[in-house]
Amino acid sequence: MADFQFNIAKGRAVELYRRVKAGDPATSALLVVVLAATGVESDAVLRDKDTLADVLSGSTDEASNTGYARKVLGAADLAVPAPDDANDWASIAISDQTWLNVQAGSNWSKVLICYRPATASPDSAVIPMTSHDFPIIPDGSNVVAQVDLSGFFRAV
């Protein structure tokens, strides 16, 4: 298991992030979604899924612990993306994400960053962009997903 980019988002992650930051459309957002460890499909299977509904349609389930909810990140939550001309790459980042008092229940395995085109978009319209290994056993304390300072995604 390792961090990866979903095939559907290859070549698109920076642009989808930019769209949210620009408010195009106004209610677009990034979603932070946690997958439960039990039944999670292999990275090779997951990377071929084209929507969040596809990700959750097999044996892979979203975490359901008390204290967990999807994080919704809008334009105000994102930094202005800019290419790094000195290093010839573009990185996109989000702040660390905290869930308060997450109760025991399902163990966690991955954090997904997804693009949601509008507030009322069903999971079948949500595009999974990246997957990050995040093995956690919730125990009633706060859970913090620390995002790498260089960003959750880098296009080189």
C-alpha positions as CSV (number, residue, x, y, z in Angstrom):
1,M,0.0,0.0,0.0
2,A,1.2,3.5,-0.8
3,D,0.0,6.9,-1.7
4,F,-1.3,7.2,-5.3
5,Q,-3.3,9.3,-7.8
6,F,-6.5,7.9,-9.2
7,N,-6.2,7.4,-13.0
8,I,-9.2,9.6,-13.6
9,A,-7.4,12.5,-12.1
10,K,-4.1,12.1,-13.8
11,G,-3.3,15.4,-15.5
12,R,-6.3,17.0,-13.8
13,A,-5.6,17.4,-10.0
14,V,-4.1,20.9,-10.2
15,E,-6.8,22.2,-12.4
16,L,-9.6,20.7,-10.2
17,Y,-8.0,22.3,-7.2
18,R,-7.8,25.7,-9.1
19,R,-11.4,25.4,-10.0
20,V,-12.4,25.1,-6.3
21,K,-10.1,28.0,-5.4
22,A,-11.6,30.2,-8.1
23,G,-15.2,29.2,-7.2
24,D,-15.8,27.7,-10.6
25,P,-18.5,26.6,-10.0
26,A,-19.3,28.5,-6.9
27,T,-20.2,25.5,-4.7
28,S,-17.4,23.2,-5.9
29,A,-15.2,21.8,-3.1
30,L,-12.6,19.3,-2.2
31,L,-13.8,16.5,0.0
32,V,-11.6,14.7,2.5
33,V,-13.0,11.1,2.8
34,V,-11.6,8.4,5.1
35,L,-11.8,4.7,4.2
36,A,-12.3,1.9,6.7
37,A,-9.6,-0.7,6.9
38,T,-11.8,-3.8,6.8
39,G,-12.5,-4.9,3.2
40,V,-10.5,-2.1,1.6
41,E,-9.6,-3.1,-1.9
42,S,-6.0,-3.1,-3.2
43,D,-4.4,0.1,-4.5
44,A,-4.3,-1.5,-8.0
45,V,-8.1,-1.9,-7.9
46,L,-8.9,1.4,-6.3
47,R,-6.8,3.5,-8.7
48,D,-9.0,2.5,-11.6
49,K,-12.2,3.8,-9.9
50,D,-13.6,6.9,-11.6
51,T,-16.0,8.2,-9.0
52,L,-16.4,8.1,-5.2
53,A,-19.5,6.0,-5.7
54,D,-17.3,3.5,-7.6
55,V,-14.7,3.5,-4.8
56,L,-17.5,2.7,-2.3
57,S,-19.3,0.2,-4.4
58,G,-17.1,-2.8,-3.9
59,S,-15.9,-4.2,-0.6
60,T,-14.4,-0.8,0.3
61,D,-16.4,1.3,2.8
62,E,-16.2,4.8,4.2
63,A,-15.4,5.1,7.9
64,S,-18.5,5.3,10.0
65,N,-17.2,6.0,13.5
66,T,-18.9,8.5,15.8
67,G,-17.0,11.7,15.4
68,Y,-16.1,11.1,11.8
69,A,-17.6,13.2,8.9
70,R,-16.4,14.1,5.5
71,K,-14.4,17.3,5.4
72,V,-15.6,19.9,2.9
73,L,-12.9,22.4,1.8
74,G,-14.0,25.4,-0.2
75,A,-12.2,28.3,-1.8
76,A,-11.4,30.0,1.5
77,D,-9.7,26.8,2.8
78,L,-7.2,26.5,-0.1
79,A,-4.0,28.4,-0.9
80,V,-3.6,30.0,-4.3
81,P,-1.8,27.4,-6.4
82,A,1.3,28.6,-8.2
83,P,3.9,26.7,-10.2
84,D,7.4,26.3,-8.7
85,D,9.4,27.4,-11.8
86,A,12.7,26.9,-9.9
87,N,12.0,23.2,-9.4
88,D,9.7,22.7,-12.5
89,W,6.7,21.4,-10.6
90,A,3.4,22.4,-9.2
91,S,2.2,21.4,-5.7
92,I,-1.2,21.7,-4.2
93,A,-1.8,21.5,-0.5
94,I,-4.5,21.5,2.2
95,S,-4.1,22.2,5.9
96,D,-4.0,19.4,8.5
97,Q,-7.4,17.9,9.0
98,T,-8.7,17.2,12.5
99,W,-11.7,15.0,13.6
100,L,-12.7,15.5,17.3
101,N,-13.3,12.6,19.7
102,V,-13.4,9.9,17.1
103,Q,-14.9,6.8,18.8
104,A,-13.8,3.2,18.4
105,G,-15.5,1.3,15.6
106,S,-14.0,0.8,12.2
107,N,-10.2,1.2,11.9
108,W,-9.0,3.6,9.2
109,S,-6.8,2.8,6.3
110,K,-6.8,5.7,3.8
111,V,-7.6,9.4,3.3
112,L,-8.9,10.4,-0.1
113,I,-8.9,13.9,-1.5
114,C,-11.8,14.2,-4.0
115,Y,-13.3,16.9,-6.2
116,R,-17.0,17.7,-5.8
117,P,-18.4,19.8,-8.6
118,A,-21.4,21.2,-6.6
119,T,-23.0,21.1,-3.2
120,A,-25.8,18.7,-4.2
121,S,-23.5,16.4,-6.3
122,P,-24.0,12.7,-5.6
123,D,-21.0,10.5,-5.0
124,S,-21.4,9.4,-8.6
125,A,-20.3,12.9,-9.7
126,V,-17.4,13.2,-7.2
127,I,-13.9,12.6,-8.7
128,P,-11.4,10.9,-6.4
129,M,-8.0,12.6,-7.0
130,T,-5.5,11.1,-4.5
131,S,-5.3,8.4,-1.9
132,H,-3.0,8.5,1.1
133,D,-2.3,5.7,3.5
134,F,-3.6,6.6,7.0
135,P,-3.7,3.5,9.3
136,I,-5.4,4.7,12.5
137,I,-7.2,2.9,15.3
138,P,-9.7,5.5,16.7
139,D,-10.1,5.4,20.5
140,G,-12.1,8.4,21.4
141,S,-9.3,10.9,21.0
142,N,-8.9,13.5,18.3
143,V,-7.5,12.2,15.0
144,V,-5.3,14.5,12.9
145,A,-4.3,13.8,9.3
146,Q,-1.0,15.7,8.9
147,V,-0.6,16.8,5.4
148,D,2.9,16.9,4.0
149,L,4.2,20.5,3.8
150,S,5.1,20.0,0.2
151,G,1.4,19.3,-0.6
152,F,-0.8,16.3,-1.0
153,F,-0.1,16.3,-4.8
154,R,2.8,17.4,-7.0
155,A,2.8,17.5,-10.8
156,V,6.3,17.2,-12.2
